[in-house]
Amino acid sequence: MNGPWILLPILYPLVTGAILPLFKFKKRRSRNIYTEIVTLLNSVFVWMLLINPPSGMFRALNLAGDLEITFRVDGLGTVFAALVSVLWPLATLYAFEYMEHLGKENTFFAFYTMTYGITIGIAFAANLMTLYMFYEMLTLVTLPLVMAGMSREAIMAGRKYILYSMGGAAFAFIGFIFIFTYGTTMNFVPGGVLSGADIEGKVRLLRAVYVLAVMGFGVKAAIFPFHGWLPSASIAPTPVTALLHAVAVVKAGAFAIIRITYFSFGVSFLKGSFAQSIVMTFALVTILYGSARALKEPHFKRRLAYSTVSNLSYIIFGASLMSRAGLTASLSHMIYHAVIKIALFFCAGAVLHKTHREYVRELDGLGHKMPVTFGVFALGTLALTGIPPLPGFISKWNLCTAAAMEGRPLAYAGIAVLLISALLTALYMLPVVLRAYFPGDDLDYKSLNDIKDPTWRMCVPCAVFSIMMIVLSFTAPRLLEFFDGISI
């Protein structure tokens, strides 16, 4: 497959999404068919590239000198692109029913579709310039999604999201400038691009810049104390929060951190330094903080949001180990958490859509009335907690094993933090399931008479995610072998 084809899954959803509002669809069904076909076709385009990747890089645009927009399908990009391309069509199908009563659906699905293309642009970015450009575009195109509905709470959440993102972009840009100045190339190279006489006397400065860049990209990965936008963004429609919290935005932040760690600054330059210790410490603090806040949070979706804050730093912790085992563990949790968390958010969205109940205390008895929704939620709860052989256990086991291999005190502390977080996860997730299935004798069951599962458009994606959790449990060796083979 020739190089220019790599632009197809990036530009196709951007164009088809941008022109969607121009069509005067007479029926909602026609617009839904258009959107789903576009999304499915784009996933086909992505997989054509993953199965038969073009050789080398494709230079799409030269801005000035070494500032080029270039794309490449490599091992790390394959992981992220595969994840996005599998989850996006299912998320789109789910959104059709959920968005029916919220209005402005054409605008919503236009930005929803465009976000797909930009996320693939991040996955296939071959250099830091391209990654940074699409990373910024992701903020702009997801802002209208966060503010969908235009309620006061949604507008405030959108403002917080853009302010946090702009601040993060400024820190990330510092890393961009220093890589441009002192790196041998802007391209992503296994092992990094910092070497030679140019960095003599500037090692400590460049390591400090790395920390700033991680904090910048870490805004989207909700690293403490730059996590505040994520729980606030849970006010957005569930199809949006599911993508924000499980796939596109937050995983783009974690993906960018992995890119600059292993392919720009380089493990040999960072490992054993204060920069590694600082990033690892921030990750561990965030894991504990997110888990503790989730335990205290009574709001259903915000509880899941704080859980996401914690689990994203599992990925960052694995990356900060700066080893092949650490990267493998990091990528495994990226994949497994995405599938588990999007299922959990879709279940929460189904409850909100059918009952308008937003708090955990209001979920009593719903497991009997919404068997599909809470069956999926119960499976997701067990997986997220880390019950073997479900995928959450596998990724946590990989993280603990990778940390033990490092033998450093901070890595051992990470094992303790992961165990504490697993306990807290059980404490904030299992009560939801217990309330749903075992409400107690004082529940007025007549108040639940009109409650039932949503239609197949919302139930099918949830059921598919359940199947994916089980399949991932039994295909872990092959997946981990692929992760272990990624060049670093």
C-alpha positions as CSV (number, residue, x, y, z in Angstrom):
1,M,0.0,0.0,0.0
2,N,1.5,3.4,-1.1
3,G,2.3,6.1,1.4
4,P,-0.5,8.6,0.5
5,W,-3.1,6.0,1.6
6,I,-2.2,6.7,5.2
7,L,-4.0,10.0,4.9
8,L,-7.3,8.3,4.0
9,P,-8.5,7.4,7.6
10,I,-7.4,10.8,8.8
11,L,-9.0,13.0,6.1
12,Y,-12.1,10.9,5.3
13,P,-13.8,11.4,8.7
14,L,-12.7,15.0,8.8
15,V,-14.3,15.8,5.4
16,T,-17.4,13.6,5.9
17,G,-18.0,15.0,9.4
18,A,-17.5,18.6,8.3
19,I,-20.1,18.3,5.5
20,L,-22.6,16.4,7.6
21,P,-24.6,19.5,8.7
22,L,-24.9,20.6,5.1
23,F,-27.2,17.6,4.3
24,K,-30.8,18.2,5.0
25,F,-31.7,14.8,6.3
26,K,-35.5,14.4,6.4
27,K,-35.3,11.5,8.8
28,R,-33.0,10.9,11.8
29,R,-32.5,7.3,10.5
30,S,-30.9,8.6,7.3
31,R,-28.4,10.7,9.2
32,N,-27.7,7.8,11.5
33,I,-27.0,5.4,8.6
34,Y,-24.7,8.0,7.0
35,T,-22.7,8.4,10.2
36,E,-22.4,4.7,10.9
37,I,-21.3,3.9,7.4
38,V,-18.7,6.6,7.5
39,T,-17.4,5.3,10.8
40,L,-17.4,1.7,9.7
41,L,-15.6,2.5,6.5
42,N,-13.0,4.5,8.3
43,S,-12.3,1.5,10.6
44,V,-11.9,-0.6,7.5
45,F,-9.4,1.9,6.1
46,V,-7.5,1.8,9.4
47,W,-7.3,-2.0,9.4
48,M,-6.2,-2.1,5.7
49,L,-3.2,0.0,6.8
50,L,-2.5,-2.1,9.9
51,I,-2.6,-5.3,8.0
52,N,-0.5,-4.0,5.1
53,P,1.4,-1.0,6.4
54,P,3.1,1.3,4.0
55,S,6.9,1.2,4.3
56,G,8.7,4.3,5.7
57,M,7.2,7.7,6.3
58,F,4.9,9.8,4.2
59,R,5.6,13.5,4.2
60,A,2.3,15.2,3.7
61,L,3.5,18.8,4.2
62,N,6.6,20.8,4.8
63,L,6.0,23.9,6.9
64,A,9.5,25.2,7.2
65,G,12.8,23.4,7.3
66,D,12.6,20.4,9.6
67,L,9.0,21.2,10.6
68,E,7.1,18.6,8.6
69,I,3.8,16.9,8.8
70,T,4.7,13.2,8.4
71,F,2.9,10.0,9.1
72,R,4.0,6.4,9.6
73,V,2.4,3.1,10.8
74,D,4.7,1.6,13.5
75,G,4.1,-0.8,16.3
76,L,3.1,1.8,18.9
77,G,0.8,3.6,16.5
78,T,-0.8,0.3,15.5
79,V,-1.8,-0.3,19.2
80,F,-3.6,3.0,19.5
81,A,-5.1,3.0,16.1
82,A,-6.5,-0.6,16.5
83,L,-8.0,0.4,19.8
84,V,-9.7,3.5,18.4
85,S,-11.0,1.8,15.2
86,V,-12.6,-1.1,17.1
87,L,-14.4,1.0,19.7
88,W,-15.5,4.0,17.6
89,P,-18.2,2.3,15.5
90,L,-19.8,0.8,18.6
91,A,-19.7,4.1,20.4
92,T,-21.4,5.8,17.4
93,L,-24.2,3.2,17.4
94,Y,-24.7,3.7,21.1
95,A,-24.9,7.5,20.6
96,F,-27.9,7.3,18.2
97,E,-30.4,6.4,20.8
98,Y,-28.8,8.4,23.6
99,M,-28.7,11.7,21.7
100,E,-32.3,11.6,20.4
101,H,-33.7,13.9,23.0
102,L,-30.8,16.2,23.4
103,G,-31.1,18.2,20.2
104,K,-28.5,19.5,17.7
105,E,-27.7,16.0,16.6
106,N,-26.3,17.0,13.2
107,T,-23.7,19.2,14.8
108,F,-22.9,16.7,17.5
109,F,-22.3,13.8,15.0
110,A,-20.3,16.1,12.8
111,F,-17.7,16.8,15.5
112,Y,-18.0,13.2,16.8
113,T,-17.0,11.9,13.3
114,M,-14.2,14.5,12.9
115,T,-12.7,13.5,16.2
116,Y,-12.2,10.0,14.8
117,G,-9.9,11.3,12.1
118,I,-7.9,13.5,14.4
119,T,-7.4,10.7,16.8
120,I,-6.0,8.5,14.0
121,G,-3.8,11.4,13.1
122,I,-2.3,11.2,16.6
123,A,-1.8,7.4,16.3
124,F,0.0,7.7,12.9
125,A,2.1,10.8,13.6
126,A,5.7,10.1,12.7
127,N,7.2,13.1,14.4
128,L,6.7,15.4,17.3
129,M,5.5,18.3,15.1
130,T,2.6,16.1,13.7
131,L,1.7,14.7,17.1
132,Y,1.6,18.2,18.7
133,M,-0.5,19.6,15.9
134,F,-3.2,16.9,16.0
135,Y,-3.1,16.9,19.8
136,E,-4.1,20.6,19.7
137,M,-6.7,19.9,17.0
138,L,-8.2,17.2,19.3
139,T,-8.8,19.9,22.0
140,L,-10.7,22.1,19.5
141,V,-12.8,19.5,18.0
142,T,-13.9,17.9,21.3
143,L,-14.7,21.2,23.0
144,P,-18.2,21.4,21.3
145,L,-18.8,17.8,22.4
146,V,-18.1,18.6,26.0
147,M,-20.4,21.6,25.8
148,A,-23.2,19.7,24.0
149,G,-26.5,20.8,25.4
150,M,-25.1,24.2,26.3
151,S,-26.4,24.1,29.8
152,R,-24.7,26.3,32.4
153,E,-22.8,23.3,33.8
154,A,-21.8,22.2,30.3
155,I,-20.4,25.6,29.4
156,M,-18.5,25.8,32.7
157,A,-17.1,22.3,32.0
158,G,-16.1,23.4,28.5
159,R,-14.3,26.5,29.9
160,K,-12.4,24.4,32.4
161,Y,-11.5,21.8,29.7
162,I,-10.1,24.5,27.3
163,L,-8.2,26.3,30.0
164,Y,-6.5,23.2,31.3
165,S,-5.8,22.0,27.8
166,M,-4.2,25.3,26.8
167,G,-2.0,25.3,29.9
168,G,-1.0,21.7,29.1
169,A,-0.2,22.6,25.5
170,A,2.1,25.4,26.7
171,F,4.2,22.9,28.8
172,A,4.2,20.4,26.0
173,F,5.4,23.1,23.6
174,I,8.5,23.6,25.8
175,G,9.4,20.0,25.2
176,F,8.7,20.5,21.5
177,I,11.1,23.4,21.3
178,F,13.9,21.7,23.1
179,I,13.6,18.5,21.0
180,F,13.7,20.7,17.9
181,T,16.8,22.5,19.2
182,Y,18.9,19.7,20.7
183,G,17.5,16.6,19.0
184,T,19.1,15.0,16.0
185,T,15.7,14.9,14.3
186,M,12.0,15.6,15.1
187,N,11.0,12.1,14.0
188,F,10.2,9.5,16.5
189,V,13.2,7.2,16.8
190,P,13.4,4.1,19.1
191,G,15.8,5.0,21.8
192,G,15.3,8.8,21.5
193,V,17.0,11.6,19.5
194,L,19.2,13.3,22.2
195,S,22.8,12.5,21.7
196,G,26.1,14.1,20.7
197,A,28.0,17.2,21.7
198,D,24.9,19.5,21.4
199,I,23.5,18.3,24.8
200,E,26.8,18.5,26.8
201,G,26.2,20.7,29.8
202,K,22.5,20.7,29.3
203,V,21.5,17.2,30.5
204,R,19.8,18.4,33.7
205,L,18.0,21.1,31.9
206,L,16.7,18.7,29.2
207,R,15.6,16.2,31.9
208,A,13.7,19.0,33.6
209,V,12.1,19.9,30.3
210,Y,11.0,16.3,29.9
211,V,9.2,16.5,33.2
212,L,7.4,19.7,32.0
213,A,6.5,18.0,28.7
214,V,5.1,15.0,30.6
215,M,3.0,17.4,32.8
216,G,1.8,19.1,29.7
217,F,0.7,16.0,27.8
218,G,-0.4,14.7,31.2
219,V,-3.2,17.2,31.4
220,K,-5.2,15.1,29.0
221,A,-4.1,12.0,30.8
222,A,-5.6,13.7,34.0
223,I,-2.4,13.5,36.0
224,F,-2.6,15.1,39.5
225,P,-3.0,18.1,40.0
226,F,-4.0,18.7,36.4
227,H,-7.0,16.3,36.5
228,G,-9.8,18.7,37.4
229,W,-11.3,19.1,34.0
230,L,-12.1,15.3,33.7
231,P,-14.7,14.9,36.5
232,S,-16.3,18.2,35.4
233,A,-16.5,16.9,31.8
234,S,-18.7,14.1,33.0
235,I,-21.6,16.5,32.6
236,A,-21.3,15.9,28.8
237,P,-23.5,13.3,27.1
238,T,-22.4,9.7,27.9
239,P,-21.2,9.0,24.3
240,V,-18.8,11.9,24.8
241,T,-17.6,11.1,28.3
242,A,-17.0,7.5,27.2
243,L,-14.7,8.7,24.5
244,L,-13.1,11.3,26.7
245,H,-12.6,9.0,29.6
246,A,-11.8,5.7,27.8
247,V,-10.5,6.2,24.3
248,A,-9.7,9.4,22.4
249,V,-8.7,12.3,24.7
250,V,-7.2,10.6,27.8
251,K,-5.6,7.8,25.9
252,A,-4.1,10.4,23.5
253,G,-2.4,12.0,26.5
254,A,-1.0,8.7,27.8
255,F,0.0,7.8,24.2
256,A,1.9,11.1,23.8
257,I,3.8,10.5,27.1
258,I,4.9,7.1,25.9
259,R,6.0,8.6,22.6
260,I,8.2,11.3,24.0
261,T,9.6,9.0,26.7
262,Y,10.7,6.2,24.4
263,F,11.0,7.9,21.0
264,S,12.1,11.5,21.7
265,F,14.0,11.9,24.9
266,G,14.9,8.2,25.2
267,V,15.1,5.7,28.0
268,S,18.9,5.7,28.1
269,F,18.9,9.5,28.7
270,L,16.2,9.4,31.4
271,K,16.4,6.2,33.3
272,G,17.8,6.5,36.8
273,S,17.5,10.3,36.8
274,F,15.5,12.7,38.9
275,A,13.2,13.1,35.9
276,Q,12.1,9.4,36.1
277,S,11.6,9.6,39.8
278,I,9.4,12.8,39.5
279,V,7.2,11.4,36.8
280,M,6.8,8.1,38.7
281,T,6.0,9.9,41.9
282,F,3.3,12.0,40.2
283,A,1.8,8.8,38.7
284,L,1.7,7.0,42.0
285,V,0.1,10.0,43.8
286,T,-2.5,10.2,41.1
287,I,-3.4,6.5,41.4
288,L,-4.0,6.9,45.1
289,Y,-5.8,10.2,44.8
290,G,-8.1,9.1,42.0
291,S,-9.1,5.9,43.9
292,A,-9.7,7.8,47.1
293,R,-11.9,10.4,45.4
294,A,-13.8,7.7,43.6
295,L,-14.6,6.1,46.9
296,K,-16.0,9.3,48.3
297,E,-17.9,10.4,45.2
298,P,-21.7,9.8,45.4
299,H,-22.4,10.8,41.7
300,F,-22.4,7.7,39.5
301,K,-20.6,9.1,36.4
302,R,-18.2,11.2,38.4
303,R,-17.2,8.1,40.4
304,L,-16.3,6.5,37.2
305,A,-14.5,9.7,36.2
306,Y,-12.3,9.6,39.3
307,S,-11.7,5.9,38.6
308,T,-10.4,7.0,35.2
309,V,-8.0,9.5,36.8
310,S,-6.5,6.7,38.8
311,N,-6.3,4.1,36.0
312,L,-4.7,6.5,33.5
313,S,-1.8,6.8,35.9
314,Y,-1.4,3.0,35.9
315,I,-0.4,3.5,32.2
316,I,1.9,6.4,33.1
317,F,3.5,4.4,35.9
318,G,4.2,1.5,33.5
319,A,5.8,3.9,31.0
320,S,7.8,5.6,33.7
321,L,9.5,2.3,34.6
322,M,11.4,2.9,31.3
323,S,11.8,-0.8,30.4
324,R,10.5,-3.2,27.8
325,A,8.4,-4.9,30.5
326,G,7.1,-1.6,31.7
327,L,6.1,-0.5,28.2
328,T,4.3,-3.9,27.7
329,A,2.4,-3.5,30.9
330,S,1.6,0.1,30.1
331,L,0.1,-0.8,26.7
332,S,-1.8,-3.7,28.1
333,H,-3.5,-1.5,30.6
334,M,-4.2,1.1,27.9
335,I,-6.1,-1.5,25.9
336,Y,-7.8,-3.3,28.7
337,H,-8.9,-0.2,30.6
338,A,-10.3,1.3,27.5
339,V,-12.6,-1.7,26.8
340,I,-13.6,-2.0,30.5
341,K,-14.2,1.7,31.1
342,I,-16.2,2.4,27.9
343,A,-18.5,-0.5,28.9
344,L,-18.9,0.9,32.4
345,F,-19.7,4.4,31.2
346,F,-22.2,3.1,28.6
347,C,-24.0,1.2,31.4
348,A,-24.1,4.4,33.5
349,G,-25.4,6.3,30.5
350,A,-28.1,3.7,30.0
351,V,-29.2,4.2,33.6
352,L,-29.3,8.0,33.1
353,H,-31.1,7.7,29.8
354,K,-33.8,5.4,31.0
355,T,-34.3,6.5,34.7
356,H,-32.7,10.0,34.9
357,R,-31.0,8.7,38.1
358,E,-27.5,10.2,38.7
359,Y,-26.5,9.1,42.1
360,V,-25.3,5.7,43.4
361,R,-27.9,5.7,46.2
362,E,-30.6,5.8,43.5
363,L,-29.6,2.5,41.9
364,D,-31.3,0.2,44.3
365,G,-33.0,-2.7,42.6
366,L,-32.2,-1.7,39.0
367,G,-30.3,-4.9,38.3
368,H,-33.6,-6.8,38.2
369,K,-35.1,-4.3,35.8
370,M,-32.1,-3.6,33.6
371,P,-30.5,-7.1,33.3
372,V,-28.3,-6.4,30.3
373,T,-27.1,-3.1,31.6
374,F,-26.1,-4.3,35.1
375,G,-24.9,-7.7,33.9
376,V,-22.4,-5.9,31.8
377,F,-21.6,-3.5,34.6
378,A,-21.0,-6.4,37.0
379,L,-18.6,-8.0,34.6
380,G,-16.8,-4.7,34.1
381,T,-16.6,-4.1,37.8
382,L,-14.9,-7.5,38.3
383,A,-12.5,-6.8,35.5
384,L,-11.6,-3.3,36.7
385,T,-11.1,-4.6,40.2
386,G,-8.6,-7.1,38.9
387,I,-10.4,-10.4,39.4
388,P,-8.6,-13.2,37.5
389,P,-8.7,-14.2,34.7
390,L,-10.3,-11.0,33.5
391,P,-8.1,-8.4,31.7
392,G,-7.8,-5.9,34.5
393,F,-6.0,-8.6,36.5
394,I,-3.6,-9.3,33.7
395,S,-2.5,-5.7,33.2
396,K,-2.1,-5.1,36.9
397,W,-0.1,-8.3,37.2
398,N,2.1,-7.1,34.3
399,L,2.6,-3.7,36.0
400,C,3.6,-5.3,39.4
401,T,5.9,-7.8,37.7
402,A,7.6,-5.0,35.7
403,A,8.0,-2.9,38.8
404,A,9.5,-5.8,40.7
405,M,12.0,-6.4,37.9
406,E,13.3,-2.8,38.3
407,G,14.3,-3.4,42.0
408,R,14.2,0.3,42.9
409,P,12.5,1.5,46.1
410,L,10.1,3.7,44.2
411,A,9.1,0.8,41.9
412,Y,8.5,-1.3,45.0
413,A,6.4,1.5,46.4
414,G,4.4,1.4,43.1
415,I,3.5,-2.3,43.8
416,A,2.1,-1.3,47.2
417,V,0.1,1.6,45.6
418,L,-1.3,-0.7,42.9
419,L,-2.5,-3.2,45.6
420,I,-4.1,-0.4,47.7
421,S,-5.7,1.0,44.6
422,A,-7.1,-2.5,43.7
423,L,-8.7,-2.6,47.2
424,L,-10.2,0.8,46.8
425,T,-11.5,-0.1,43.4
426,A,-13.4,-3.0,44.9
427,L,-14.7,-0.7,47.6
428,Y,-16.1,2.0,45.2
429,M,-17.3,-0.4,42.4
430,L,-18.8,-3.4,44.2
431,P,-21.4,-1.3,46.2
432,V,-22.9,-0.2,42.9
433,V,-23.5,-3.8,41.9
434,L,-24.7,-4.8,45.4
435,R,-27.3,-2.0,45.4
436,A,-28.5,-2.9,42.0
437,Y,-29.1,-6.6,42.8
438,F,-29.6,-6.6,46.6
439,P,-31.5,-3.4,47.5
440,G,-32.9,-4.5,50.9
441,D,-36.4,-5.1,52.1
442,D,-37.4,-1.4,52.3
443,L,-37.3,-0.8,48.5
444,D,-40.6,0.2,46.9
445,Y,-40.6,-2.1,43.8
446,K,-43.6,-0.3,42.4
447,S,-41.4,2.7,41.7
448,L,-39.4,0.6,39.3
449,N,-42.3,-0.7,37.2
450,D,-41.7,1.4,34.1
451,I,-37.9,0.9,34.1
452,K,-36.2,-1.4,31.5
453,D,-33.1,-1.8,29.4
454,P,-32.7,0.6,26.5
455,T,-33.1,-0.6,22.9
456,W,-30.6,-2.8,21.0
457,R,-28.7,0.3,19.8
458,M,-27.4,0.8,23.3
459,C,-27.5,-2.8,24.5
460,V,-25.5,-4.3,21.6
461,P,-22.4,-2.2,22.1
462,C,-22.4,-3.0,25.9
463,A,-22.8,-6.8,25.1
464,V,-20.0,-6.6,22.6
465,F,-17.7,-5.0,25.1
466,S,-18.5,-7.8,27.5
467,I,-17.5,-10.4,24.9
468,M,-14.3,-8.4,24.2
469,M,-13.4,-8.5,27.9
470,I,-13.7,-12.3,27.9
471,V,-11.8,-12.7,24.6
472,L,-9.0,-10.4,25.8
473,S,-8.7,-12.6,28.9
474,F,-7.8,-15.6,26.8
475,T,-5.8,-13.9,24.1
476,A,-3.4,-12.1,26.5
477,P,-0.3,-14.1,25.6
478,R,-0.4,-13.2,21.9
479,L,-1.2,-9.6,22.6
480,L,1.6,-9.2,25.1
481,E,4.0,-10.8,22.7
482,F,3.1,-8.2,20.2
483,F,3.6,-5.4,22.7
484,D,6.9,-6.9,23.7
485,G,8.1,-6.8,20.1
486,I,7.6,-3.0,19.7
487,S,10.9,-1.3,19.1
488,I,12.1,1.0,21.9
